[in-house]
Amino acid sequence: MIQFLFNQELRSEHALDPNLTVLEYLREHLGKSGTKEGCASGDCGACTVVVGELQIDASGAEHLRYRSLNACLTFVSSLHGKQLISVEGLKHEGKLHSVQQAMADCHGSQCGFCTPGFVMSLFALQKNSDAPDLHKAQEALAGNLCRCTGYRPILDAAKQACCQAQPDQFDSAAAQTIARLKAIAPKETGELNSGDKRCLVPLTVADLADLYGSHPEARLLAGGTDLALEVTQFHKTLPVMIYVGNVAELKRVEHSATHIEIGAATPLTDCYEALSSEYPDFGELLHRFASLQIRNQGTLGGNIGNASPIGDSPPLLIALGAQIVLRKGENTRTLNLEDYFIDYRITARQESEFIEKIIVPRASAEWTFRAYKVSKRLDDDISAVCAAFNLQLDNGIVSDARLAFGGMAAIPKRARACEAALRGKPWNQAAIERACQALAEDFTPLSDFRASKEYRLLGAQNLLRKYFIELQTPHIETRVTAYV
């Protein structure tokens, strides 16, 4: 059985199909049709809902954290122990919520199909920021598309709703909600079971290892932003899943003198602070990683584990010399991330083995790291080319080099010939041009609807030239740039 709050109503479910998304659950099981299906792939934001979780800060204080999510990519099993808020829960005692009122006052809606999703994103923004600036509002709404209104009145609504926010029913019920979430906090492995399909929800990494050992055919579910597409887009059935999002050990971020250790199930929004403080370019790239709804749900381990050749984080992590810890049963092994990827969607992971954590070296003054993403849109888009450069310079000589790319091969991959062309050479334009030519030895990219092979290769070469120019003129800040 799983338990969660729907708005303020306690829901206990056991016999649901684990392949059921929150979007389907709301519309088909609860009759709540305010949440819309626009794309069923996490691109449009019409299905945005907000999930509240109990958080305990370093001082031991308890508070609620609200995150916007795409209901179309969220399986119901991931709600275990949390609060689900839909657009129907905002209106209170016959009065519109302040974010709803702001949309009406500022004429932020025409046909209205996308409006509930915008309202929920604004609600999350209001809860997470006292006085957001334009940048924060744009970031919060980047995953919501409107096809008829235009965004200026919606941004006006964000300003009104967040800068003139008044306490609402969620604020007044916060203590009660915290108490109810504590009362339903999972204490043992939960399960959804429809007879022929099941999803298990372990609480510890040891239980996860045991369950995965007993069910090697199971699909591991973390954020589900990629896995759910198999159900919503390809109409597949997933007979057995194991949801890892309630395993606290997999969501820890720990710092040592030399490394940052990030649990594999840590949402990307939680990775941001740790990684951006060490590597600003990593933070900038995470701002451009899909949408806020996806970053709230997607995990760093999932972005690695699905082995996509266009995943944004692997090239950066490879260039930084990151490692992963793989676990099977009680045994663990540490692997250089670049050795995890073998071929297209094929990895070094063994049966019943899972990524436990990612180990990222702390920043060093001896190395200069930059990252760049080429995509057709600035926000909420997949890379055509993603590049990460990490060089060690000693008196104008390249003493060491780690260059990695995504979108250029069947796997995220280091540019070994390019590195060799730079290593031991003076850091000058001639060396850069030789290294650019070496990239043609490293990669034979494919053409697809995102970019031609010629565009990808030239783009990768130009990014290396861009890196050189930026290091020569540090005041230029054009990193992580989109090219159309």
N, C-alpha and C positions, 0 to 999 in steps of 0.2 A: 504494500500500500504506500502511496505518497500522499502528503498533506500540504496544502498551501492556502493562503488567503486570496480570494478573488475580491478585489476592493476591500471590504471588511467582512466578507462572508467566508467561513471556513469550508474548504472543499477537501474531501477525502476520496481518492480514486484508486482503484485496484485493477479493474478489468478492462481498462481502455487499451486500444491498440497503441503500442509504443511509437508507431510511425505517425501518429496523429500530431499535427503541428498545433501550436497555440492559436493560430489563426482559425483553423478548422474547428478547434475546440470551442472557441468563442462563438463562432457563427452557427455551427451545426449542433452543438451540444447545449449551449447556454442561450442560444437565440439572440446573441448580442452582435448585431450587424453593423455597428458603427465602425469597427475595424475592417478595412477594405483590402481586397486582394487586387493589386495592380500588376505585379510581375511574377510573384512567387519565386523570386531569386535574390531578394535583398537589395534591389537597385532603386526602387522608387519611393520607399518610405510610407506608402499609403497604409501599411499594416502596422505602423509603429505603435508599440505599447510600452509601458514603463514597469520595471520590476524593482521592488524594494527589498533590500537585504539588511539584516542586522549587522552592524559593524562595531568593533571595539577598538578604540584608538590606543596609542601607546600609554596613555594615562589610565586606561581601564574604563573610560567613559563609553557608554553605549549610545549609538545613534543610528538613524536609518540612512542608507545610501540608495538613491534612486538612479536607475540607468535606463536609457531608451534602448529598445531592442526591436529587431524585425520579427514580428510574430510568425511570418511565413517560413522562417528558418529556425524557429525555436520549437523543439519537441516538448511535449507536456511534461515529460519526466524531469526536465531541467528546472521545473518550478518547485520541486520538493523543498519545503522549509522556507519558502519565500512569499512575497506578496506580489500578485499580479494586478496592475491597475490598467483598466481600459478607459476609453473616452466616456463611456456611460457612467463611470464612477466620479467624474469631475463635477457635474452639476449637483448642487446640494440644496435641499429644502426649496426647490423650485427656482433657484438662482444660478445663473451661469457662473462657472469658475472664472477667475480673472483673466486667464489666458484665452478662454473662449470669448469673453467679453471684448478683449483686446482685438481679436480677429474680426469681430463684428464691427467694432468702432472704427477700425482702420481699413475696412473694406478688403480684408485679406482673403476673401473667398468668392468664387463665382459658381462654377458647377458644383463644388463642394465635395467631389470624390476624394481629393487629396487632403481635405481640411482636417479630418480626424488625426491623420498622421502628423501634420504640422502642429496641431494642438498638443499632442502628446510629446513631441520633441520640445516644444516651448515649455511645457509643464516640467520636463526634466531639467531644462536650462534654468528655469526659475528656481527649482529646488537646489540646484548646485552652484548658483552664482548670485550674489546679492545685487551686483550692478554690472552686468556683462557689457563689454564693449562690442563694437560692430564685428570684430574678428571672431569673438566667442559666439556671437549669434550666428554668423555665417557658418562656423564650424558645426554648431549644433544642428543646423538646418541643411547641411550639405548633402545629407542622405535622403532628403525629401524633395521630390520633383512636383512642380506645378505646371500644367500645360495650358492654362488660360489666363491666370491672373497677373503673372509677373511677380517678382520677389520684393519690390520696394514696399508695398503695403504690408507684406508679411514681416519684413524686417522692422517696419514701424510698429507692428503688433508686438514683436519681441521686445522692443524698447519700452513700450508701455507696460507690458505684462511683467517685465523683470525689474524695471527701474521704479515702478510704482506698486510693487507687490505688497499685498496685504495677507496676514495670516489666514489660512484656509482650514478646512475640516481635517486635512491630513496633519497639519501642525497641532491642532487641538487634540487629535487622537494619537499623537506620536507615542506617548507613554503606554497607552493601551495596546497599540500595534506592536511595540517592542515586547511587551509582556506576552502577547499572543504568539509572536514569532518564537520567543524563547520556549513557550509551552509546546510548540509543534516542531522544535528543532530536532532533526533526525538523530536517533540514538542507535540505530542499527541499519543494516543494509535494507534499502527500500526496493520495491519492485512494482512495475506495471506488467500485467500478464493478461493477454487476450486469448490464451489457449495455445495458439500456434506461433505467437510472437511475444517476446518479453524484453524488458529493459531492466537491468540491475543497477542499483545506485549505491555503491560502497562509500564508506566514510573514511577509511584509512588506506594508505598505500599498500600495506600488507594484505588487507582484504581484496584490494584491486588485483594484486599479483595472484592471489589464490583463485579468484573468480576467472581471471583471464587464462590461468593455467587450466582450469576446468572447462572453459569455453573458448578454445583457441579460434573458433570460427566467428566469435563475436566482433562487432565493429565498435571501436572505442569512440565515444561521443564526448567531445569537450564543448567548444562553442557551437559546433554543428553548422557553421556558415558554409562549409564546403560539403560535408556529408549530407546535409538535408537536401541539397540539390539533386541527389540521386533519387529522392522520393518525389520532390515537387516538380522537377524538370524531366527526369527520365522514367518516372513512374515505376521505380523499383520498390521491392519490399525488403526491409532489413529484418530478418527473423530474430536476431539476438543483438542487443546493444548493451554496452556498459558505460553509464554516464559517470565521468570522472570529476565533474565540476564541484562535487561536495567533498572531495578529498583535500583537506586543509593543507597537507604536506606538499601537494602539487601546486599550491597557490602562494607559496612563500617567496619572498625576495630577500636574500641575505647578502650582506657585503663583508668581504674580508679585505685584508691589506692588498691583495693582489687580484682578486676576482669578484665578480657579481654572480651569484647563483640564483637562477630564476626557475621556479617550478613550472613544469610543462603546461599546466592548466591555468597559468596566470593570464588574465585577460590583457589584451594589448594596451588598453587604457592604463592598467596598473604597471605595465612595463615602461611606460613613457617616462615617468619621473626618474627611475633608476638609470635608464639608458641615455636620456637626453642630458642629464647632468654630467655624464662622462663624455658623451659623444653628441654634440648639438645636431650634427647632420642626421644621426639616427632618429633624434626627436623630430626633426623636420620631416623626415620620410614617414614616420608614424602618423603625423598630421595628415599626410596624403594617402594613407593606407585605407582604401575603401571609404566608408563613412563612419561617423561616430557610433551609429547603431552596430555596425559590424565590429568596430574596435572594442566596444563594450562587451561583446560576446566572443569574438574570435580570440584564440590563444596563440602564444608564441610557439608552444610545442606543436599545435595543430598546423600552423603555417609551415613548420619544418616537416612534420610527419606525413602530410599529404604529398610531399615530394613533387610539387608543381614546378616546372621549369621557369615559371614567371612569378613565383612567390617573392614578395618584396624583401622579407627579412633575411633569407639564407645568404644572398651575396654579401650583405653587410657583415653578417656574423662570420662568414668564411674569411673575409678580408681581415677581420679582427682576430682571427685565430681561435674562434670559439670551439668548445667541445660540448658533447652531450653525454649524459649518463643514461644508459639503457638498463632496464631491470627486467629480470625474468625470475619469478619466484622470489627467493631470498638472495639471488646473485645479481650483481651489477657489474657493468663494464663501462669504461670511459672511452669514447671514440672522438677523434677529430671530426668536426662537422663535415668537412669536405670529403671525408671517407664514407659518410653515411649514404651519399647519393651514388648509385651505381649506373642506372640507366633510366629511361623515361618511366616514372612512377615505380621504379624498383629501387629498394634501399637495402642496407645491410641489416635491417631489423630481422630477428629470428621469430619463429612462431611463438606466440604468447609473450613476446618481449615488447616493452613499451618505453617511450621516452619519459624519464623521471624528472630530469632538470637539464637546464642549459647553463654552461659555465662560460662567462664572458670576461676576458682580461680587463682590468681597470685601465683607464687611459694613462698613457705615458708621454712625457714631453719629448721623448726621442722619436715618436712616431707621429705622422701627420695624416689624419683620416678625413676623407670626404666621401659623400654619397650623392648619387644623382638618379633621378627617375625620369624617363621619357615616356609620356603618355599623351593621348589626344585631348584629355581634359585635365585641369588642374586637380580637381577633387573627384573622389568616387570613381576611379578608373584603374584599369589593370595596366601594368607596364608593357611597353613594347621592348624597351631595354632598361635594365636596372644595373647600375655600375657602382662599385665600391673600390676606392683606392686607399692604400695604407702604405706609406713610404717612410723609410728611415734614412735621413740625410746626414752625412758626416763631412763637414767642410766642403760642401758643394758636390759631394760624390754620393750616389745612391748605394748605401751599404746593404739595404735589404728592401724587398718589395713584396707586397701581397695585393694582387688585383683580382677581383672576382666579378662575374657578370651573371645576370639572369636574363632570360629571353634570347640568349645567343646559342643555346644548345639544348639537348634533351634534359639536362640537369643544370642546376646552379653550379658554376665551374670557375676555377682559377684560370687565369691567362698565363700559363707557364712560359710560353715562348716570349711573350711580352715582358714578363718579369725578368727573364734572362737577358733580354735586350737592354734593360735598364740597369740591372745590378752591376755595380762596379764602374759605372759610367758617370761622367759629369752630368749634372742636372741642367741640361740646356736644350735648346730647340732641336738641335741635330739628334740628340738621343731620343727625344719625344717622337720625332718623325720615324726613326728606326723602329721604335716600339709600336707605333701605329701600324707600320707594315707587318710587324710580327703578329698583330692581332688576327690577320688573315690566315696565319698558320694555326692559331688557337681555335678558331671558330669558322664553321660553315653554316651560318644561320638559315632558317627556313623562311619562306614567305607565307604570310597568312593575312587575315583581314585587318590585323593591327599594323603591320608594316611589312615591306618587302625585305628580302635578304640583303639587297644592296643598301637600303635605308638603315637596317640594323647595324651592318658593319661600319658604314660611314658614321652613323650616330655614335657607336662605341669609340671609334677613333677620335671623333670630335670631343667626346666627353673627356678623354685623356688629355687632349690639348687644352680643354677648359680647366682641368685640374692644374695643369702646369701654369696657366695664366693666373689662376687664383692664388697659387703659392708664391708667384712672383709679385703679385699685387694683393696683399691680404685684405685691403679695404674693400675689395669687390665682394659683394655678398649676393651671388646669383645661384646658390647651390640648390640642389634638389629641384631643378627647374623642369617645367613641362615644355615640350616642343610640339607644335601642332603641324 
